[in-house]
């Protein structure tokens, strides 16, 4: 989906349309969940502190999130997906992989899905179509908003050779900087190194990088996964080292987590406390119990003990979190991948009435 949270807010409040909008909690610790396309030219991005976003864009309108509304819209979109395939791997409320290799044309399916989403929700979506998850994911970002970008099988390797290495799955900021230092800037640069060289430079991840540089991604689509943990956390409006205040925050987080545990039917044996300090250092403390941490009295006793054992060492705390994990297989629950490979159509001439469609061609780089 295109700027999902912000687009929902603009849809529901006409006064926000065409204006720079950020969805997030407006306060000293607030962060941007989603920025509208009108805010992005100013440099406003997701995960940016609201305070910095306001400095970059003085006219920014900050709107509090309405997650129940976003979930409702996401549910409508998932129903549309189900008309085309049962193999859907949600990445979040607004993004998913679909395996439509059983259909005559993934491109036509993507066009129809986009149109149905617009009709059902009033919102635009962008799609990437290709032979595996990595390439389809990259392609989905190429023509946002309201785009459709196709990378045909015969062009996959040529396509990835032109990409900056930061676009590849699993290559974050630190790895990108290391690659740049040794002269690896594009997929072609990456492909010029042997698998042995990449493993020597980047460890086990080098095996994956060797494949990604050739457009190969063997990760299967996973419609569901086993839930590993359930937790909750909160960031304070003001850092604190007051014991009573920390216990009060812990109580609130614990209550939130217990509601989630019971709603999910999850039972685990390990309780983990998470603290982030005023210098952004983060620690965790865990304890495994004999039974299951599904009783609030038990979780209260364990979490309070974990907190009391932490030495703040003169620092104040800015965030506290609590989680339960280590479930037996009988108590693990199936869930959609957190909240939230296509048969490419060669007959592109049949699709030229769709204005957002773009197909990558090696000879001309991009062709409408």
C-alpha positions in Angstrom: 0.0 0.0 0.0 1.1 3.6 -0.7 1.8 5.6 2.5 -0.8 3.4 4.1 -1.6 5.0 7.4 -1.3 8.5 6.1 -3.4 7.7 3.0 -6.2 6.3 5.2 -6.2 9.5 7.2 -6.3 11.7 4.1 -9.1 9.5 2.7 -11.2 9.9 5.9 -10.4 13.6 6.4 -10.6 15.6 3.2 -8.9 18.6 4.8 -5.7 16.6 4.9 -5.6 15.8 1.2 -2.7 17.4 -0.6 -1.0 18.4 2.6 2.1 17.1 4.4 0.8 14.5 7.0 2.7 12.3 9.4 0.9 9.6 11.5 2.4 9.3 15.0 2.0 10.3 18.6 2.8 14.0 18.8 5.1 14.4 21.8 8.8 14.7 22.7 9.2 10.9 22.2 6.9 10.5 19.2 8.1 9.0 16.0 6.7 9.0 12.4 4.8 5.8 11.6 4.0 6.8 8.1 4.5 10.1 6.1 2.3 11.2 3.3 3.9 11.7 -0.2 3.5 15.5 0.3 5.7 15.3 3.4 8.4 13.2 1.9 10.1 15.8 -0.3 11.0 17.6 2.9 12.9 14.5 4.1 10.2 13.3 6.5 10.5 9.5 6.7 9.1 6.6 8.8 10.8 6.0 12.2 12.0 9.6 12.3 11.4 11.5 15.5 8.4 13.8 15.2 10.4 16.7 16.5 12.9 16.4 13.7 10.1 15.9 11.2 8.6 19.3 12.3 11.9 21.0 11.8 12.2 19.7 8.3 8.6 20.5 7.5 7.2 23.3 9.6 3.7 22.9 8.0 3.6 19.2 8.9 0.3 17.9 10.3 0.7 15.2 12.9 -2.2 12.8 13.2 -2.5 10.1 15.9 -2.7 6.6 14.6 -6.0 4.6 14.4 -4.8 1.1 14.3 -8.3 -0.5 14.5 -9.2 1.4 11.3 -5.9 0.3 9.6 -6.6 -3.3 10.6 -10.1 -3.2 9.2 -8.8 -1.9 5.8 -6.1 -4.5 5.8 -8.7 -7.2 6.3 -10.6 -6.0 3.2 -7.3 -6.1 1.2 -6.6 -9.6 2.5 -10.0 -10.8 1.3 -9.1 -9.5 -2.2 -5.9 -11.5 -2.1 -7.8 -14.6 -1.2 -9.7 -14.4 -4.5 -6.5 -15.1 -6.3 -4.4 -17.4 -4.1 -4.3 -19.1 -0.7 -0.5 -18.6 -0.7 -0.3 -15.1 0.9 2.6 -14.2 3.2 1.8 -10.9 5.1 4.8 -8.8 6.0 2.7 -6.2 7.8 -0.7 -4.6 7.7 0.0 -3.0 4.4 2.3 -5.4 2.5 2.4 -9.1 1.5 3.9 -11.6 -0.9 1.4 -13.5 -3.1 2.3 -16.7 -5.0 0.2 -16.7 -8.1 2.3 -19.1 -10.2 -0.9 -21.1 -10.9 -2.5 -18.2 -12.8 -2.0 -17.5 -16.5 -0.5 -14.0 -15.8 0.8 -12.6 -12.6 0.9 -9.1 -14.2 -2.8 -9.2 -15.1 -3.6 -10.5 -11.6 -1.6 -7.6 -10.1 -3.5 -5.1 -12.2 -6.9 -6.6 -11.1 -5.9 -6.7 -7.5 -4.8 -3.0 -7.6 -8.1 -2.0 -9.2 -10.2 -4.0 -6.6 -8.2 -2.4 -3.7 -8.9 1.0 -5.1 -12.6 0.3 -5.5 -13.0 -1.3 -2.1 -10.9 1.1 0.0 -10.4 4.2 -2.0 -6.6 3.7 -1.6 -3.8 3.0 -4.1 -1.4 0.1 -4.0 1.9 -0.6 -5.8 2.9 -4.1 -7.1 6.1 -5.7 -8.1 6.0 -8.8 -10.3 8.8 -11.3 -10.8 10.1 -14.8 -10.2 11.0 -14.6 -6.5 10.4 -12.7 -3.3 13.5 -10.5 -3.4 13.1 -9.2 -6.9 9.3 -8.7 -6.6 9.9 -6.8 -3.3 12.4 -4.5 -5.0 10.2 -4.0 -8.1 7.2 -3.0 -5.9 9.1 0.1 -4.8 10.1 1.3 -8.3 7.0 3.1 -9.4 5.3 4.2 -6.1 2.7 5.5 -5.7 0.1 3.5 -7.7 2.7 1.6 -9.7 3.1 -1.8 -11.3 6.6 -2.9 -12.2 7.4 -6.2 -13.9 10.8 -7.9 -14.1 10.5 -10.8 -16.5 12.5 -14.0 -15.9 14.9 -13.4 -18.7 15.8 -10.0 -17.4 16.2 -10.7 -13.7 20.0 -11.0 -13.7 20.4 -7.9 -15.7 18.0 -6.0 -13.5 19.7 -6.9 -10.2 23.1 -6.0 -11.7 22.0 -2.4 -12.0 20.8 -2.1 -8.4 22.7 -0.5 -5.5 23.7 -3.2 -3.0 21.6 -1.5 -0.3 18.5 -2.7 -2.1 19.2 -6.3 -1.6 17.6 -8.4 1.2 19.6 -8.5 4.4 22.1 -5.8 3.4 21.7 -3.0 5.9 23.5 0.2 6.6 26.6 -1.3 8.2 27.1 -3.9 5.5 26.4 -1.4 2.8 29.2 0.9 4.2 31.6 -2.1 4.4 30.8 -3.0 0.8 31.3 0.6 -0.4 34.7 0.7 1.3 35.9 -2.3 -0.7 34.4 -1.0 -4.0 31.1 -3.0 -4.1 28.4 -0.5 -5.0 26.1 -2.5 -7.4 24.8 -5.9 -8.0 27.3 -6.2 -10.8 30.1 -5.4 -8.4 28.8 -8.0 -6.0 28.6 -10.6 -8.8 32.2 -10.0 -9.7 33.3 -11.7 -6.5 33.4 -15.4 -6.0 31.3 -17.1 -3.4 34.4 -18.0 -1.4 35.5 -14.3 -1.4 32.1 -13.1 -0.2 32.0 -15.7 2.6 35.5 -14.6 3.6 34.4 -11.0 3.7 30.9 -11.4 5.2 30.7 -14.8 6.8 27.7 -17.1 6.2 25.7 -14.2 4.7 28.2 -14.2 1.8 26.5 -17.4 0.4 23.2 -15.4 0.2 24.8 -12.3 -1.3 26.4 -14.5 -4.0 22.9 -15.7 -5.0 21.2 -12.4 -4.7 23.7 -10.8 -7.0 22.5 -13.3 -9.6 18.8 -12.7 -8.9 18.4 -16.0 -7.0 16.3 -16.0 -3.9 15.2 -19.5 -2.7 13.2 -18.4 0.3 9.8 -20.1 0.2 6.6 -18.2 0.7 5.4 -18.8 4.3 1.6 -18.2 4.7 1.9 -18.8 8.4 4.5 -19.2 11.0 4.8 -20.4 14.6 4.5 -17.5 17.1 7.7 -17.4 19.1 6.8 -14.8 21.7 4.3 -12.3 22.9 5.2 -8.9 24.4 4.5 -5.3 24.9 6.6 -2.2 25.6 6.2 1.6 26.2 8.5 4.6 25.8 8.2 7.2 28.5 7.4 10.9 27.9 10.3 11.6 30.3 13.3 9.5 31.3 13.1 8.3 34.9 15.2 6.4 37.5 12.4 6.5 40.1 11.7 2.9 41.3 8.0 3.4 42.0 7.5 5.1 38.6 9.3 2.2 36.8 7.2 -0.4 38.6 4.1 1.6 37.6 5.2 1.5 33.9 6.0 -2.1 34.3 2.6 -2.9 35.6 0.9 -1.1 32.6 3.1 -3.0 30.1 2.5 -6.3 31.9 -1.3 -5.8 31.8 -1.1 -5.1 28.1 1.1 -8.2 27.5 -1.2 -10.5 29.5 -4.2 -9.4 27.4 -2.2 -10.2 24.3 -1.1 -13.6 25.7 -4.7 -14.6 26.5 -6.0 -13.4 23.2 -3.4 -15.4 21.3 -3.7 -18.5 23.6 0.0 -18.5 24.0 1.9 -20.2 26.8 5.6 -19.8 27.3 8.1 -20.5 30.1 10.5 -17.6 29.8 9.8 -14.0 30.9 12.1 -11.3 29.5 12.4 -7.7 30.7 13.7 -5.1 28.3 15.1 -1.7 29.3 16.5 1.1 27.2 18.5 3.8 28.9 18.9 7.5 28.3 22.1 6.8 26.3 20.1 4.4 24.1 21.9 1.4 25.5 19.5 -1.5 25.7 19.6 -4.6 28.0 17.4 -7.6 28.6 17.0 -9.8 31.6 15.3 -13.2 31.4 14.1 -15.9 33.7 12.7 -19.3 32.8 10.1 -20.9 35.2 9.0 -24.5 35.8 5.4 -23.9 34.6 3.9 -21.6 32.1 3.9 -17.8 32.4 0.1 -17.5 31.8 -0.9 -16.4 35.3 -0.6 -12.7 36.0 0.5 -13.3 39.6 3.4 -15.4 38.4 4.4 -13.0 35.7 4.2 -10.1 38.2 6.5 -11.9 40.7 9.1 -12.7 38.0 9.0 -9.3 36.2 9.3 -7.4 39.5 12.3 -9.5 40.5 14.0 -9.0 37.2 13.5 -5.2 37.5 14.8 -5.1 41.1 18.0 -6.9 40.0 18.9 -4.3 37.4 21.6 -1.8 38.3 20.8 1.5 36.6 24.4 2.6 37.2 23.4 6.3 37.3 21.3 6.2 34.2 17.7 6.9 33.6 15.3 4.6 31.7 13.4 5.7 28.6 11.7 2.5 27.6 10.5 -0.7 29.3 9.2 -3.8 27.7 8.1 -7.3 28.8 7.8 -10.5 26.8 7.0 -14.2 27.2 8.7 -16.8 25.0 9.9 -20.4 25.0 6.6 -22.1 24.3 6.4 -25.9 23.8 5.1 -27.0 20.4 1.7 -27.8 21.9 1.2 -24.3 23.1 2.7 -22.4 20.1 0.2 -20.7 18.0 0.0 -20.2 14.3 0.0 -16.6 13.1 0.3 -14.7 10.0 3.8 -13.3 9.4 3.8 -10.2 11.7 1.6 -7.2 11.6 1.3 -6.5 9.4 6.9 -16.3 -8.0 5.1 -15.6 -10.7 4.4 -16.7 -14.3 5.2 -13.5 -16.1 3.0 -12.4 -18.9 5.1 -11.9 -22.0 2.3 -10.2 -23.9 3.0 -6.8 -22.6 1.3 -5.1 -25.5 -2.0 -6.3 -24.1 -1.4 -4.3 -21.0 -0.5 -0.9 -22.3 -3.8 0.6 -21.3 -2.7 0.4 -17.7 -0.9 3.7 -17.0 1.2 2.6 -14.0 2.7 -0.4 -15.7 6.4 -0.5 -16.3 8.5 -3.4 -17.5 12.3 -3.6 -17.1 14.2 -4.3 -20.4 17.9 -4.8 -20.5 18.3 -3.0 -23.8 16.5 0.2 -22.8 16.7 0.0 -19.0 13.0 0.9 -18.6 10.1 0.7 -21.0 6.6 1.9 -20.4 
